[in-house]
Amino acid sequence: MSNIVALLCQIQSELEYSCANCKAGKYAAAAGSTVCTDCPAGKISVAGATACSNCEAGKFSSDVGYSAPLGPSCAPASAGWKLVRRAQRGRAWHTATDSCFGSEAYGIPTTDSTADTTFSVSFEETVPGYDELLFATGDCQVWLITTKDAIGGPFNGEYYGRQKRQILKSSINANPYTAEWLNRRERPEDPWISVIDHDSDYGMLVYGENGCCTDLASRTQVLVDHNGANVFIRKRNGEGPPTLTLDATNAKCYADRYPDLKAAFGYNTNALIDHWNRHGKTEGRYFNCGGQLSKTVDTSACNFKNDNVEYITSVGGVTDHWR
């Protein structure tokens, strides 16, 4: 009898997605599960987990069935993140069609990033002056942090098809890098935001709109496998973005961050600063050690080794020029 129940639940899940999530502190490892299992002592889980996670170093849990602390691991409230939009587990991305501008409000808001609900609240009203966005799956396994300018669209008037955009950090890379996204003005399902280049692996998608794509299982499987998708926002450190400092320390970080520049200029401070002024800031590169964002464009056609290094090293007053 239990096998029949499990089979029916699996079929129902595939057709209607109405099987319930395991509660926080429990997990179900296999498809067709009829019960949830308590996490053992020393491990924790969020709602809808397929496995339990070890307690972090310096922390412990002597209880069985212990739930994860409030706030997902990729977006802790202590870091200023606020949940503003969620698409629940299923075959539909976010209901909104505002190009991630955060102007649409719908559903019943919650602070539970694993809840069986789809909603959105006004981004600007929730965190006035916010400047960073974190897109994450419901289980926090796939995520990235970016900025409004990188998303483009209504934020800065930049619409694009398959263009490299800036990512501050992600679930696969702790350093800044770029990935191809889509944000076409005429397509209501855009922007498509992904941890890696769009179409490379739909399992790395973290954002789409217009309830897309009930007829394209490949583009929504990540929602099914990872308990939906969330959008968090914050105002960095309670302030604005970091201040750009054009000095030797940050020039060294600039070279270390980009192998092509290090190969061309080494640690030549003047050359690196001038490259930033003439090329870097329009290519979406970071100069500060902490990461200073600027407008992004596709850099695939650029050849930075063609820069005139002799000229660059002789240029003075570059800090004033940038300002």
LUMDOZA-126049 format. One record per residue (C-alpha): residue in one letter; x, y, z; residue number from 0. Coordinates in steps of 0.001 Angstrom, whole numbers, plus 500000, padded with zeros to 6 digits. Example, Ala and Ser with C-alpha at 12.3 -4.5 7.8 and 13.67 -1.06 7.14 Angstrom:
REM residues 2
R  resn      xx      yy      zz  resi
R     a  512300  495500  507800     0
R     s  513670  498940  507140     1
//
This chain:
REM residues 323
R  resn      xx      yy      zz  resi
R     m  500000  500000  500000     0
R     s  502819  502391  500873     1
R     n  504352  501885  497417     2
R     i  501062  502854  495782     3
R     v  500815  505976  497927     4
R     a  504393  506908  497075     5
R     l  503761  506394  493358     6
R     l  500596  508476  493458     7
R     c  502389  511234  495321     8
R     q  505205  511225  492766     9
R     i  502777  511390  489848    10
R     q  500799  514140  491546    11
R     s  504017  516040  492201    12
R     e  505011  515850  488556    13
R     l  501581  516956  487334    14
R     e  500406  519389  489981    15
R     y  503357  519958  492314    16
R     s  501144  519647  495356    17
R     c  503264  517352  497519    18
R     a  504070  519206  500735    19
R     n  507553  520320  501743    20
R     c  509193  518670  504696    21
R     k  509285  521058  507644    22
R     a  512517  522661  508766    23
R     g  514540  520139  510757    24
R     k  513398  517266  508535    25
R     y  514287  515988  505071    26
R     a  513205  513593  502336    27
R     a  516067  512242  500261    28
R     a  514156  510313  497592    29
R     a  511397  511099  495120    30
R     g  508095  509512  496109    31
R     s  508799  509787  499850    32
R     t  505759  509323  502082    33
R     v  507380  510614  505290    34
R     c  509993  513161  506309    35
R     t  512972  512108  508408    36
R     d  514357  514093  511344    37
R     c  517839  515524  510938    38
R     p  520225  513811  513352    39
R     a  521997  515696  516133    40
R     g  524693  517990  514784    41
R     k  522810  518661  511560    42
R     i  520150  521167  510491    43
R     s  517821  521785  507539    44
R     v  515449  524339  506068    45
R     a  511940  523515  504867    46
R     g  511822  521371  501727    47
R     a  515318  519934  502234    48
R     t  516509  516743  500536    49
R     a  519422  516429  502960    50
R     c  520610  517885  506246    51
R     s  523635  520159  506588    52
R     n  526345  520026  509231    53
R     c  526338  522719  511882    54
R     e  528966  525349  511161    55
R     a  532330  525193  512922    56
R     g  531973  526626  516402    57
R     k  528259  525731  516599    58
R     f  526391  522605  517631    59
R     s  522958  521022  517871    60
R     s  522307  518291  520399    61
R     d  518665  518012  519300    62
R     v  517201  515726  516668    63
R     g  515120  517540  514047    64
R     y  516788  520927  514546    65
R     s  515820  523610  512040    66
R     a  518170  526072  510393    67
R     p  518380  529581  511923    68
R     l  516047  532284  510641    69
R     g  517154  533475  507252    70
R     p  518778  531366  504524    71
R     s  522510  530780  504571    72
R     c  523032  532749  501350    73
R     a  521052  535790  502535    74
R     p  521326  536206  506311    75
R     a  519224  539002  507776    76
R     s  522293  540067  509749    77
R     a  523869  541124  506436    78
R     g  520923  543391  505669    79
R     w  519099  541192  503143    80
R     k  515313  541538  502834    81
R     l  513139  539052  500951    82
R     v  511053  541003  498413    83
R     r  509963  538494  495767    84
R     r  509424  534727  495647    85
R     a  508294  532145  493101    86
R     q  507219  528981  494864    87
R     r  508252  525476  493820    88
R     g  506591  524584  490522    89
R     r  506696  525208  486806    90
R     a  506343  528997  486748    91
R     w  508859  531783  487272    92
R     h  508004  535082  488966    93
R     t  504578  536499  488120    94
R     a  505969  540022  487701    95
R     t  506528  541730  484348    96
R     d  508398  544788  485612    97
R     s  511866  543727  484394    98
R     c  512883  543181  488022    99
R     f  512287  546851  488822   100
R     g  510318  545844  491899   101
R     s  507289  548026  491168   102
R     e  504709  545210  491216   103
R     a  503120  543899  494401   104
R     y  501041  540723  494562   105
R     g  500400  537678  496732   106
R     i  500801  537453  500493   107
R     p  504265  538592  501638   108
R     t  506300  536442  504003   109
R     t  509796  536429  505460   110
R     d  510012  532648  504930   111
R     s  512135  532087  501835   112
R     t  511013  528445  501658   113
R     a  507264  529054  501892   114
R     d  504730  527566  499471   115
R     t  503731  530981  498174   116
R     t  504427  533351  495313   117
R     f  504543  537073  496096   118
R     s  506218  540404  495522   119
R     v  506449  543681  497412   120
R     s  507764  547086  496365   121
R     f  511554  546906  496422   122
R     e  512179  550604  496999   123
R     e  509577  550884  499764   124
R     t  511086  547866  501524   125
R     v  514702  549060  501381   126
R     p  514937  552710  500255   127
R     g  518074  553323  498233   128
R     y  518924  549621  497894   129
R     d  521868  548934  495587   130
R     e  522463  545187  495653   131
R     l  520205  542261  494718   132
R     l  520651  538609  495612   133
R     f  518907  536037  493427   134
R     a  518735  532578  494960   135
R     t  516929  529282  494765   136
R     g  514725  528406  497718   137
R     d  517349  526055  499123   138
R     c  520191  528550  498594   139
R     q  522158  526083  496493   140
R     v  522239  528362  493420   141
R     w  522634  532118  493942   142
R     l  524339  535304  492824   143
R     i  524697  538914  493982   144
R     t  524562  541786  491501   145
R     t  523506  545428  491143   146
R     k  520713  547398  489513   147
R     d  523031  548701  486797   148
R     a  524100  545176  485899   149
R     i  520463  544141  485442   150
R     g  519764  547210  483336   151
R     g  516308  547640  481794   152
R     p  514258  550204  483707   153
R     f  517126  550806  486123   154
R     n  519317  552535  483540   155
R     g  517618  552163  480145   156
R     e  519947  549392  478958   157
R     y  518135  546530  477225   158
R     y  520139  543764  475625   159
R     g  520187  540274  474197   160
R     r  522820  537807  475369   161
R     q  525271  540262  476898   162
R     k  527944  539841  479569   163
R     r  526762  541416  482826   164
R     q  528493  541876  486146   165
R     i  528148  539427  489048   166
R     l  529676  540427  492387   167
R     k  529868  536870  493699   168
R     s  527889  533659  493392   169
R     s  527469  530087  494558   170
R     i  530315  529072  492203   171
R     n  532675  532046  492456   172
R     a  533516  534281  495416   173
R     n  535107  536875  493121   174
R     p  533555  539292  490603   175
R     y  532994  537962  487085   176
R     t  530541  538269  484188   177
R     a  527915  535994  482630   178
R     e  525602  536365  479641   179
R     w  522043  537403  480510   180
R     l  519039  538538  478485   181
R     n  516967  541652  479103   182
R     r  515034  542370  475902   183
R     r  512523  545185  476019   184
R     e  509866  543311  474027   185
R     r  510048  540009  475952   186
R     p  507863  539903  479097   187
R     e  509746  536904  480505   188
R     d  512999  538912  480672   189
R     p  515323  539476  482336   190
R     w  516815  535995  482365   191
R     i  519486  536042  485042   192
R     s  521841  533116  485502   193
R     v  524946  532185  487477   194
R     i  526625  531212  484196   195
R     d  525990  532124  480553   196
R     h  522331  531839  479563   197
R     d  521507  528544  477817   198
R     s  524701  526917  479124   199
R     d  522830  525180  481934   200
R     y  519222  526018  482823   201
R     g  519875  524518  486234   202
R     m  521831  527698  487000   203
R     l  518974  530102  486253   204
R     v  517959  532268  489205   205
R     y  515464  534720  487692   206
R     g  512754  534928  485022   207
R     e  509340  536622  484784   208
R     n  505804  536504  483362   209
R     g  505080  533119  484962   210
R     c  507343  531532  482346   211
R     c  507601  528699  481325   212
R     t  504923  526102  482052   213
R     d  505527  524540  478608   214
R     l  509323  524456  478865   215
R     a  510272  522015  481598   216
R     s  514008  522602  481116   217
R     r  513728  526258  482155   218
R     t  511709  525538  485287   219
R     q  513321  522339  486523   220
R     v  515562  524391  488789   221
R     l  512422  525665  490560   222
R     v  511229  522113  491110   223
R     d  514606  520778  492212   224
R     h  515530  523692  494482   225
R     n  512237  524817  496058   226
R     g  511452  527864  493928   227
R     a  513372  531122  493654   228
R     n  513801  534269  495732   229
R     v  514914  537871  495349   230
R     f  516582  539644  498271   231
R     i  517772  543257  498344   232
R     r  519911  545400  500613   233
R     k  521690  548717  500824   234
R     r  525328  547730  501034   235
R     n  526621  548058  504594   236
R     g  523718  550390  505236   237
R     e  525477  552850  502929   238
R     g  526146  553310  499243   239
R     p  528640  551403  497121   240
R     p  532306  551454  498115   241
R     t  534392  554520  497335   242
R     l  536792  554095  494430   243
R     t  540408  554701  495415   244
R     l  542970  554899  492610   245
R     d  546179  553894  494390   246
R     a  548937  551273  494258   247
R     t  547192  548886  496649   248
R     n  544011  548715  494592   249
R     a  545974  548666  491330   250
R     k  547669  545469  492517   251
R     c  544259  543946  493285   252
R     y  543109  545021  489821   253
R     a  546008  543153  488230   254
R     d  545564  540069  490426   255
R     r  541859  539919  489624   256
R     y  542354  539962  485834   257
R     p  545122  537712  484418   258
R     d  545074  539496  481033   259
R     l  545936  542810  482695   260
R     k  548604  541292  484892   261
R     a  550209  539723  481829   262
R     a  550164  543049  479979   263
R     f  551106  545485  482770   264
R     g  552383  543502  485738   265
R     y  552005  545720  488825   266
R     n  552673  549012  487053   267
R     t  550382  551310  489024   268
R     n  550146  554106  486437   269
R     a  549487  551653  483605   270
R     l  546755  549867  485558   271
R     i  545059  553102  486617   272
R     d  545109  554396  483069   273
R     h  543688  551117  481781   274
R     w  540850  551488  484265   275
R     n  540152  555028  483075   276
R     r  540284  554217  479371   277
R     h  538795  550727  479351   278
R     g  538079  549065  482694   279
R     k  535164  551075  483992   280
R     t  533237  550742  480720   281
R     e  533912  546993  480652   282
R     g  532408  546423  484080   283
R     r  535731  545596  485708   284
R     y  536532  546132  489381   285
R     f  539435  548316  490493   286
R     n  539104  548408  494286   287
R     c  540229  545424  496298   288
R     g  536712  545401  497724   289
R     g  535190  545575  494239   290
R     q  533926  548797  492648   291
R     l  531248  548298  490012   292
R     s  530772  550291  486846   293
R     k  528747  549971  483654   294
R     t  529227  546639  481856   295
R     v  529605  545763  478195   296
R     d  530668  542693  476226   297
R     t  534475  542510  476263   298
R     s  534876  539514  473955   299
R     a  536191  541664  471073   300
R     c  538743  543541  473183   301
R     n  542451  542815  473061   302
R     f  544052  544556  476004   303
R     k  547596  543505  475108   304
R     n  547445  545968  472227   305
R     d  547475  548889  474653   306
R     n  550478  551177  474287   307
R     v  552211  550407  477565   308
R     e  555004  552949  476998   309
R     y  552426  555698  476584   310
R     i  550362  554532  479532   311
R     t  553276  554531  481946   312
R     s  554084  558136  481090   313
R     v  550605  559523  481642   314
R     g  550069  561620  484736   315
R     g  547064  563105  486488   316
R     v  544870  560078  485843   317
R     t  543035  560353  489164   318
R     d  541850  563858  488312   319
R     h  540871  562652  484832   320
R     w  538647  559899  486299   321
R     r  536941  562368  488578   322
//
